[in-house]
Amino acid sequence: MPACYKCGEAFLQDNLAFDAVCQRCSSWLHSCANCLHYDECGTQKCREPKAPFVSDRNGKNECPYFRVRQVLRDDRNNKKISPRGEQADREGRAREELQRLFSS
């Protein structure tokens, strides 16, 4: 089932208009972040080689190659975090573990 990239709110994909917005958080639904071809780690951030370049990946676009990304139910509850945020999170957990080890 398709869901908003930002808040995880499910939406119907029937005739998704270019200017469709999420009912919960008002983010654009027809955006690269909600596309099946979106790849955060890619050089162009898109796996479709013929797709036009879009500078705002979270903003509204009219890409002809847009396909709604299906989200698993478990993925909707997981907060998306940047690679730097993941690293900071891992470091924080490691510090807590180390502190617990030496405080006993």
ABEGO torsion letter per residue (X at the ends): XBBBAAAGBBBBABGBBAABBBAAAGBBABBAAABAABBAABAAGBABAABBBBABAABBBABAABBBBBBBAAAAABBBBBAAAAAAAAAAAAAAAAAAAAAX
